[in-house]
């Protein structure tokens, strides 16, 4: 098994950057992991991009894992109850107390 090819996302993953980030996520054919540890904000447009990247990877017969979930990412994934979509054990096994509090 080869080492994962990581794409590190930084800053906002929001509607304001969706047009910029869509080709980055979809053109990254060799990427097996998206590191979300430096994501400061995630909205539904950003979540849709992550879902699209996961769907595209599966259609190409490859795995794509989300890692390093920042508090902003965890909050949205928990709020919208979409952890199972990503089949991500790190998120689905996370105790509720480990997720950041929402205001």
C-alpha positions as CSV (number, residue, x, y, z in Angstrom):
1,X,0.0,0.0,0.0
2,X,1.4,3.4,-1.0
3,X,1.5,6.5,1.2
4,X,-1.6,8.7,0.9
5,X,-1.5,11.7,-1.4
6,X,-2.8,14.6,0.8
7,X,-4.6,17.8,-0.3
8,X,-4.5,20.3,2.6
9,X,-7.4,22.7,2.6
10,X,-6.9,26.0,4.4
11,X,-9.1,28.9,5.4
12,X,-12.7,29.2,4.4
13,X,-14.4,26.4,2.6
14,X,-17.5,28.5,1.7
15,X,-19.7,29.8,-1.1
16,X,-17.3,32.7,-1.6
17,X,-14.5,30.3,-2.6
18,X,-16.6,27.5,-4.2
19,X,-15.7,28.5,-7.8
20,X,-12.0,28.6,-6.9
21,X,-12.0,25.3,-5.0
22,X,-14.2,23.1,-7.2
23,X,-11.5,22.5,-9.9
24,X,-8.9,22.0,-7.2
25,X,-10.9,19.2,-5.5
26,X,-12.1,17.6,-8.7
27,X,-8.9,17.7,-10.7
28,X,-6.9,16.1,-7.8
29,X,-7.1,12.6,-9.3
30,X,-4.2,11.2,-7.3
31,X,-5.5,12.6,-4.0
32,X,-6.5,10.0,-1.4
33,X,-6.9,12.2,1.6
34,X,-8.2,15.8,2.2
35,X,-6.8,17.3,5.3
36,X,-9.3,19.7,6.8
37,X,-7.4,20.7,10.0
38,X,-6.8,24.3,8.8
39,X,-10.4,24.9,7.6
40,X,-11.7,27.9,9.5
41,X,-15.2,28.0,8.2
42,X,-17.4,25.6,6.3
43,X,-20.9,26.3,4.9
44,X,-23.2,24.1,2.9
45,X,-21.5,25.1,-0.4
46,X,-18.2,23.9,1.0
47,X,-19.8,20.7,2.3
48,X,-21.3,20.1,-1.2
49,X,-17.9,20.4,-2.7
50,X,-16.5,17.8,-0.3
51,X,-19.5,15.5,-1.1
52,X,-18.9,16.0,-4.9
53,X,-15.2,15.2,-4.4
54,X,-16.1,12.0,-2.5
55,X,-18.6,11.0,-5.2
56,X,-16.1,11.7,-8.0
57,X,-13.5,9.6,-6.3
58,X,-15.9,6.7,-5.8
59,X,-16.9,6.9,-9.5
60,X,-13.2,6.6,-10.4
61,X,-12.9,3.6,-8.2
62,X,-10.6,5.2,-5.6
63,X,-10.9,6.0,-1.9
64,X,-11.0,9.6,-0.6
65,X,-10.8,10.2,3.1
66,X,-11.3,13.3,5.1
67,X,-8.8,13.8,7.9
68,X,-7.8,16.4,10.5
69,X,-11.4,17.7,10.9
70,X,-11.2,21.2,12.4
71,X,-13.8,22.3,14.9
72,X,-15.6,24.3,12.1
73,X,-15.8,21.1,10.0
74,X,-17.0,19.0,12.9
75,X,-19.7,21.4,13.8
76,X,-21.2,21.4,10.3
77,X,-20.9,17.6,9.9
78,X,-22.6,17.1,13.2
79,X,-25.3,19.7,12.6
80,X,-26.3,18.3,9.2
81,X,-25.8,14.7,10.3
82,X,-23.7,13.8,7.2
83,X,-20.8,11.8,8.7
84,X,-22.1,8.5,7.3
85,X,-22.0,10.0,3.8
86,X,-18.2,10.2,4.0
87,X,-17.9,6.8,5.7
88,X,-15.5,8.5,8.0
89,X,-14.8,6.5,11.2
90,X,-13.0,9.4,12.8
91,X,-16.1,11.5,12.7
92,X,-18.7,8.8,13.1
93,X,-17.0,7.4,16.2
94,X,-16.4,10.8,17.8
95,X,-18.1,11.4,21.1
96,X,-20.5,14.3,21.1
97,X,-18.4,16.0,23.9
98,X,-15.4,16.2,21.5
99,X,-17.2,18.4,19.0
100,X,-16.9,22.2,19.4
101,X,-19.8,24.0,20.9
102,X,-22.0,26.1,18.6
103,X,-23.1,29.6,19.5
